[in-house]
């Protein structure tokens, strides 16, 4: 079972509502059951925060899913390893949500962990410069995994690496926002992560919960 993820719903008018955090398995079960449900009618009641197909003619709602390193990987004396069952379940969840009519953005950690796997490191580095280099090696490995798995369910993805300055600078934020909007119009699933290869401790979000929000 996957650990908890954050679900944020972005409405057509741009306002956001953050329902209670739900286990991925629970969200997946709801989405899967509704994917085969009959076509919703305009009189069908809507439950705030519930995962249900959009009504006919409604602008496709946007869901932001955040998954942490602990959901993607496990650590042992032999180093990091990918929890493939968890990743596969996440990929299926997103594919089913898209079938149900949702737009999805995935905020994913894991660059440093994947870098450790790629480089054969048993422990995550503590030195910031080494950690940045390991993250640079791991980010491409992480995206390759996502590309391969999402490709099996006919979902195409895009990558965005962000830093705090992308949100504090008006021009940068405008570029980020429009890139995400256009990616969604192209039916892509944007996969967003903090740029661990260049961000310093002073400029980090701290964790992807803040980035997802």
C-alpha positions in Angstrom: 0.0 0.0 0.0 1.3 3.4 -0.9 1.7 6.0 1.8 -0.3 9.2 1.9 -0.4 11.7 -0.9 -1.7 15.2 -1.1 -4.7 15.8 -3.3 -5.5 19.4 -4.3 -8.4 20.2 -6.6 -8.2 23.2 -8.8 -11.6 24.5 -9.9 -12.5 26.2 -13.2 -12.4 29.6 -11.6 -8.8 29.1 -10.3 -9.7 28.7 -6.7 -8.3 25.6 -4.8 -9.7 23.3 -2.3 -7.6 20.8 -0.4 -9.7 17.8 0.8 -8.4 15.6 3.6 -5.2 13.7 2.7 -6.2 10.2 1.5 -4.2 7.0 1.1 -3.4 6.4 -2.6 -4.9 2.9 -2.4 -8.2 4.4 -1.3 -8.2 7.0 -4.0 -7.3 4.4 -6.6 -10.2 2.2 -5.5 -12.6 5.1 -5.8 -11.3 6.2 -9.2 -11.3 2.7 -10.6 -14.9 2.0 -9.5 -16.1 5.2 -11.1 -14.1 4.7 -14.4 -16.6 2.0 -15.4 -19.6 3.8 -14.0 -22.4 5.1 -16.3 -22.1 8.5 -17.8 -22.9 11.1 -15.2 -26.0 13.2 -15.6 -26.2 16.9 -14.8 -28.5 16.1 -11.9 -26.0 13.8 -10.2 -25.1 15.2 -6.8 -21.5 16.3 -6.3 -19.6 15.6 -3.1 -16.9 18.2 -2.2 -13.5 16.5 -2.3 -14.7 13.2 -3.7 -13.1 11.5 -6.7 -15.9 11.3 -9.3 -16.0 11.9 -13.1 -16.7 15.6 -14.1 -20.2 16.4 -15.2 -21.0 16.6 -18.9 -19.8 20.0 -20.3 -17.7 20.7 -17.2 -14.1 21.9 -17.5 -11.8 19.0 -16.7 -10.8 19.3 -13.1 -7.2 19.2 -12.1 -5.8 16.9 -9.4 -2.3 17.4 -8.0 -0.8 14.2 -6.6 2.3 14.3 -4.4 4.4 11.2 -3.8 7.4 11.1 -1.5 10.6 9.2 -1.6 9.5 6.8 1.1 6.6 5.7 -1.2 8.9 5.1 -4.1 11.9 3.5 -2.5 13.1 1.5 0.5 16.4 1.6 2.2 18.5 -1.3 3.5 22.1 -2.2 4.4 22.5 -2.9 0.7 21.3 0.5 -0.4 18.2 1.9 -2.0 15.7 -0.1 -4.1 12.6 1.0 -6.0 9.2 -0.2 -4.7 8.0 -1.3 -8.1 4.5 -2.4 -6.9 3.9 1.1 -5.4 5.1 2.9 -8.6 3.0 0.7 -10.8 -0.1 1.3 -8.6 0.6 5.1 -8.8 0.8 4.9 -12.6 -2.4 2.9 -12.9 -4.2 5.4 -10.6 -3.2 8.3 -12.8 -4.1 6.5 -16.0 -7.6 5.7 -14.5 -8.0 9.3 -13.4 -7.3 10.5 -16.9 -9.8 8.0 -18.3 -12.4 9.4 -15.8 -11.8 12.9 -17.3 -9.3 14.5 -14.9 -6.2 16.4 -15.6 -3.3 15.3 -13.4 -0.1 16.8 -12.2 2.4 14.6 -10.3 4.8 16.1 -7.8 7.4 13.4 -7.2 10.5 13.1 -5.1 13.2 10.5 -5.6 16.1 12.0 -7.5 18.7 11.5 -4.9 17.5 7.9 -4.1 17.5 7.0 -7.8 21.0 8.5 -8.1 22.2 6.2 -5.3 20.8 3.2 -7.2 22.4 4.4 -10.5 25.8 5.0 -8.9 25.7 2.0 -6.6 25.9 4.0 -3.4 24.8 2.3 -0.2 24.1 5.5 1.7 22.7 8.8 0.7 25.5 11.5 0.7 25.5 14.2 3.4 27.8 16.6 1.6 25.6 19.1 -0.3 27.8 19.2 -3.4 28.0 15.4 -3.7 24.2 15.2 -3.1 23.6 17.7 -5.9 25.6 15.6 -8.3 23.9 12.4 -7.2 20.5 14.1 -7.7 21.6 15.2 -11.2 22.4 11.6 -12.1 19.2 10.3 -10.5 16.7 12.7 -12.0 17.2 11.3 -15.5 16.9 7.7 -14.1 13.7 8.7 -12.3 12.2 10.1 -15.4 13.2 7.1 -17.5 11.3 4.9 -15.1 8.2 7.1 -15.3 8.5 7.3 -19.1 8.7 3.5 -19.4 5.8 2.7 -17.0 3.5 5.5 -18.1 4.1 4.4 -21.7 2.6 1.0 -21.0 -0.7 2.6 -20.1 -0.6 5.1 -23.0 0.1 8.2 -20.9 2.7 10.7 -21.9 4.6 12.7 -19.4 6.6 15.9 -19.2 9.3 17.0 -16.7 9.6 20.3 -14.8 12.3 21.0 -12.2 11.6 24.0 -10.0 13.2 26.1 -7.3 11.8 28.7 -4.9 13.0 31.5 -7.2 10.5 30.3 -9.8 7.7 31.3 -7.5 9.1 34.5 -6.1 10.1 36.0 -9.5 7.0 37.1 -11.4 8.4 36.4 -14.8 9.6 32.9 -13.8 6.3 32.1 -12.2 4.4 33.2 -15.4 6.7 30.9 -17.5 6.1 27.9 -15.1 2.3 28.4 -15.1 2.0 28.7 -18.8 4.3 25.7 -19.4 2.0 23.6 -17.1 -1.1 24.8 -18.8 0.1 24.1 -22.3 1.4 20.6 -21.2 -2.1 19.8 -19.9 -3.6 21.0 -23.1 -1.3 18.5 -24.9 -2.8 15.8 -22.7 0.5 15.3 -20.9 1.0 14.6 -17.2 3.5 17.1 -15.9 5.9 15.5 -13.4 7.3 18.2 -11.1 10.2 17.9 -8.7 12.5 20.4 -6.9 15.7 20.9 -8.7 18.0 19.2 -6.2 21.0 19.4 -8.5 21.2 23.2 -8.2 19.2 24.3 -5.1 21.1 24.9 -1.9 19.7 24.2 1.6 18.9 27.9 2.0 16.7 28.0 -1.1 15.0 24.6 -0.8 11.3 24.1 -0.3 12.1 21.7 2.5 9.9 19.0 1.1 7.6 18.5 -1.8 4.5 19.1 0.4 5.2 22.8 0.1 5.9 22.5 -3.7 2.7 20.6 -4.3 0.7 23.2 -2.3 
